[in-house]
Amino acid sequence: MSKSANKKNLISMANLSTSDLIELIQLAQELKSDPVSKSNALKNMDIALIFAKPSLRTRISFEVGINQLGGHPITIKMDEISIGEREDVKDIANVLSRYVKAIVIRTFEQEQIELLGKHASVPVINGLSNDEHPCQVIADLLTIKEIFNSFSGLKIAFIGDGNNIANSLLLCAALADMNIAIGCPNTHKPKTKYIEQAKKINPKIDINITDNPMDAAKDAHVLYTDTWISMGQESEQKNRKQSFANYQINKNLLKLADKNAIVLHCLPAHKGEEITEDVFEKFSNIIYNQAENRLHVEKAILLKLISE
């Protein structure tokens, strides 16, 4: 993981090596099978959780996970501190570092998280930004491993908006030696820097960015989608629905994938838009396990960052 001033952050999947990623997944599996095994690991430790966006899974999973590890979560709404507006990021980072053992932040701008990580002397964890969602995609990998037992040679196809999930999946696939296809409109591709980073991490894997969802889905072992309209994009709802109308995971697209393919969705799901209700229900148990795995992965991340 990235190191700065003798501490580690998880701000981007690029902070991880392949061995880091495998260790996190293995630890998450251990924590899932024995939830009380590390019940005092964060005893008497406070963890700050900063949220600029409303949150269900991220907030609850981190709060529950910190409590299960014996720590104390302190949840802060962004409007209570107004990072970069009422107070300078550097000042907030330095002050919080004197109060807590780690900072989790869910916000809009990736640069804000990077700045916080630069100035904090405790680990900073990206709980979600417009550019990346590392905690989610590590949980996705845990879900895939539970079903396929390994990653090498698998193909994952993301269908829809080339957003933060797609960006992080590119890096995650490269680290895990998985081939990846992104089926998205040409106007909504993943950021070029993430495509280039993925190629640099693992030149051997196949990366296919295409505006043809059928091409992306062909022979995929994992089909993955996300909402077409993320928080902050509500004013674009009509245009985005038109742009993504052909990028839906449905039974016809599923037929093009591998016969043993699974479907993932990071939730919340808008059934009838990015995924049909019948396909969602067919794979709902896997999708709910995927959501549960956020808890185990985040506990593993906290343990790795704080204890090392």
C-alpha positions in Angstrom: 0.0 0.0 0.0 1.1 3.6 -0.5 3.4 4.8 2.2 3.8 8.4 3.4 5.6 9.5 6.6 5.7 5.8 7.7 2.0 5.3 7.4 -0.2 3.7 4.7 -3.3 4.9 2.8 -5.9 3.2 0.6 -6.9 6.1 -1.6 -6.6 4.3 -5.0 -6.3 0.7 -6.1 -3.0 1.8 -7.5 -1.8 2.0 -3.9 -1.9 -1.8 -3.7 0.4 -4.5 -5.1 -0.9 -7.9 -6.1 0.4 -9.3 -2.9 -1.3 -6.6 -0.9 -4.6 -7.3 -2.6 -4.3 -11.1 -2.0 -3.5 -10.6 1.6 -6.5 -8.3 2.1 -8.8 -10.8 0.5 -7.4 -13.7 2.6 -7.7 -11.7 5.8 -11.3 -10.8 4.9 -12.1 -14.4 4.3 -10.7 -15.3 7.8 -12.7 -12.5 9.4 -15.9 -13.6 7.6 -15.5 -17.2 8.9 -14.6 -16.1 12.4 -16.0 -12.6 13.1 -15.0 -12.4 16.7 -11.3 -13.4 16.1 -10.1 -9.8 16.2 -12.7 -8.4 18.5 -10.1 -6.3 20.5 -7.8 -5.4 17.6 -8.9 -1.8 17.6 -9.7 -1.5 21.4 -9.7 2.1 22.6 -9.1 3.4 19.1 -11.3 6.0 17.4 -11.9 6.1 13.7 -13.3 9.2 11.9 -15.8 8.6 9.1 -16.4 11.7 7.0 -19.4 11.7 4.6 -20.2 14.3 1.9 -22.7 11.9 0.3 -25.6 10.1 1.9 -24.6 6.5 2.6 -26.2 3.2 3.5 -23.6 0.4 2.9 -20.4 2.4 3.4 -21.5 4.0 6.6 -23.1 1.0 8.2 -20.5 -1.5 7.1 -17.6 0.7 8.5 -19.5 1.5 11.7 -20.4 -2.1 12.3 -16.9 -3.3 11.3 -15.1 -0.8 13.6 -17.4 -1.9 16.5 -16.7 -5.5 15.8 -13.0 -4.9 16.0 -13.4 -3.1 19.4 -13.0 0.4 18.1 -15.2 3.5 18.2 -16.5 5.1 14.9 -17.1 8.9 14.9 -19.3 9.8 12.0 -19.0 13.4 10.7 -21.1 15.0 8.0 -19.2 17.1 5.5 -21.4 20.2 6.2 -20.2 20.1 9.8 -16.6 20.7 8.8 -16.8 22.0 5.2 -13.4 20.7 4.1 -11.6 23.2 1.9 -14.2 25.9 2.6 -14.6 26.7 6.3 -11.2 25.2 7.1 -8.1 24.2 5.1 -7.7 20.5 4.3 -4.2 20.5 5.7 -5.4 21.9 9.0 -8.2 19.3 9.3 -5.9 16.5 8.4 -3.4 17.5 11.0 -5.9 18.0 13.8 -7.9 14.8 13.1 -4.6 12.9 13.1 -4.1 13.9 16.7 -7.6 12.6 17.7 -8.1 9.4 15.7 -6.2 6.3 14.4 -7.6 6.5 10.8 -9.8 8.6 8.6 -12.4 7.2 6.2 -13.8 9.7 3.7 -16.7 9.4 1.2 -16.8 12.5 -1.0 -17.0 13.8 -4.5 -13.5 14.9 -5.5 -10.7 12.4 -5.6 -8.2 15.3 -5.2 -9.7 16.1 -1.8 -9.0 12.6 -0.5 -5.5 12.7 -2.0 -4.8 16.0 -0.2 -6.2 14.7 3.1 -3.9 11.6 2.7 -0.9 13.9 2.0 -1.3 15.8 5.2 -2.7 13.3 7.6 -0.3 11.3 9.8 -2.8 8.5 10.2 -4.1 6.2 7.4 -6.7 7.6 5.0 -9.2 5.3 3.3 -11.2 6.3 0.3 -14.8 5.3 1.1 -15.9 6.5 -2.4 -15.1 9.4 -4.7 -16.3 10.4 -8.2 -13.1 8.7 -9.6 -12.6 5.5 -7.5 -14.3 3.1 -5.1 -11.5 0.8 -3.9 -13.4 -0.8 -0.9 -16.2 -1.9 -3.2 -14.1 -3.5 -5.8 -12.0 -5.4 -3.3 -15.3 -6.8 -1.9 -16.2 -7.6 -5.5 -13.0 -9.7 -5.8 -13.8 -11.5 -2.5 -17.2 -12.4 -3.9 -15.7 -13.6 -7.2 -13.1 -15.7 -5.3 -15.9 -17.3 -3.2 -17.5 -18.6 -6.4 -14.6 -19.3 -8.8 -11.8 -19.9 -6.2 -9.3 -18.0 -8.3 -9.0 -15.0 -10.6 -6.5 -15.8 -13.3 -8.0 -16.3 -16.7 -11.5 -15.0 -15.7 -13.1 -12.2 -17.7 -15.2 -9.5 -16.0 -17.5 -7.3 -18.1 -18.7 -4.0 -16.7 -21.8 -2.7 -18.5 -23.0 0.9 -18.2 -21.3 4.1 -17.1 -17.5 4.1 -17.1 -17.6 5.7 -13.6 -15.7 5.2 -10.4 -16.5 1.5 -10.2 -15.2 1.0 -13.8 -12.0 2.9 -13.0 -11.3 0.9 -9.9 -12.2 -2.4 -11.6 -9.6 -1.7 -14.3 -6.9 -1.5 -11.7 -8.3 -4.4 -9.7 -8.5 -6.7 -12.7 -4.9 -5.9 -13.6 -3.7 -6.7 -10.1 -5.7 -9.9 -10.0 -4.7 -11.1 -13.5 -8.2 -10.9 -14.9 -9.3 -9.8 -18.4 -11.7 -6.9 -18.4 -14.2 -5.4 -20.8 -16.1 -2.1 -20.3 -19.2 -1.8 -22.4 -20.2 1.9 -22.3 -21.2 4.8 -24.6 -18.2 6.6 -26.1 -19.2 9.7 -24.2 -19.0 7.8 -20.8 -15.7 5.9 -21.0 -13.4 5.3 -18.0 -10.7 7.9 -17.5 -7.7 7.3 -19.8 -5.3 7.4 -16.8 -6.9 4.3 -15.3 -6.7 2.4 -18.6 -3.1 3.3 -18.9 -2.4 2.4 -15.2 -4.0 -1.0 -15.7 -1.9 -1.7 -18.8 1.2 -0.7 -16.9 0.3 -2.9 -13.9 -0.3 -5.9 -16.0 0.5 -5.8 -19.7 -0.6 -9.4 -20.2 -4.3 -9.0 -19.5 -6.8 -8.1 -22.2 -8.5 -4.7 -21.8 -11.5 -4.0 -24.1 -13.2 -0.7 -23.9 -16.1 -0.8 -26.3 -19.4 0.9 -27.1 -20.9 -2.5 -27.9 -22.3 -4.2 -24.7 -22.7 -7.5 -26.5 -19.1 -7.6 -27.4 -18.1 -6.7 -23.8 -20.4 -9.5 -22.4 -19.2 -12.2 -24.7 -17.8 -15.2 -22.8 -17.6 -13.1 -19.6 -17.5 -15.0 -16.3 -18.8 -11.9 -14.4 -21.2 -9.3 -15.6 -21.3 -6.2 -13.5 -23.4 -3.0 -13.6 -24.1 0.1 -11.5 -26.7 2.8 -11.5 -26.9 5.0 -14.5 -27.5 8.1 -12.3 -25.2 8.6 -9.4 -25.6 11.1 -6.6 -25.1 14.6 -8.0 -26.3 13.7 -11.5 -30.0 14.0 -10.9 -30.3 17.0 -13.2 -28.9 14.8 -16.0 -31.5 12.0 -15.5 -33.3 12.3 -18.8 -30.2 12.5 -20.9 -28.4 9.7 -19.0 -31.3 7.3 -19.4 -31.3 7.9 -23.1 -27.5 7.5 -23.3 -27.5 4.2 -21.4 -30.8 2.7 -22.8 -28.8 -0.1 -24.7 -26.5 -0.8 -21.7 -28.8 -3.0 -19.6 -27.9 -6.4 -18.2 -30.8 -8.6 -19.2 -31.4 -12.3 -20.1 -30.3 -11.7 -23.7 -27.0 -10.2 -22.6 -26.6 -13.0 -20.1 -26.9 -15.6 -22.8 -23.7 -14.2 -24.4 -21.7 -14.6 -21.2 -20.1 -17.8 -20.0 -22.6 -20.5 -19.1 -21.5 -20.3 -15.5 -21.5 -16.5 -15.4 -22.6 -14.5 -12.3 -24.0 -11.0 -12.1 -22.8 -8.4 -9.7 -24.3 -5.0 -8.7 -22.8 -2.6 -6.2 -26.3 -1.2 -5.3 -28.5 0.7 -5.1 -30.2 -1.1 -8.0 -32.8 0.5 -10.3 -34.5 -2.5 -11.6 -35.8 -2.0 -15.2 -33.0 0.4 -15.9 -29.4 -0.9 -15.7 -30.6 -4.4 -14.9 -33.9 -6.2 -15.4 -35.8 -7.4 -12.3 -35.6 -11.1 -13.4 -31.9 -11.1 -13.8 -31.4 -9.2 -10.5 -33.6 -11.7 -8.6 -31.8 -14.7 -10.2 -28.5 -13.4 -8.8 -29.8 -11.6 -5.7 -28.2 -13.9 -3.2 -24.8 -13.3 -4.8 -25.4 -9.5 -5.0 -26.4 -9.4 -1.3 -23.3 -11.5 -0.4 -21.3 -8.9 -2.4 -22.8 -6.2 -0.2 -22.1 -8.1 3.0 -18.5 -8.6 1.9 -18.0 -4.8 2.2 -18.0 -5.4 5.9 -15.4 -8.1 6.0 -13.1 -6.3 3.5 -13.3 -3.0 5.3 -12.4 -4.7 8.6 -9.4 -6.2 6.8 -8.3 -2.9 5.4 -8.5 -1.2 8.8 -6.5 -4.0 10.4 -3.8 -3.9 7.7 -3.5 -0.1 7.7 -3.6 0.5 11.4 -1.7 -2.5 12.7 1.2 -2.2 10.2 
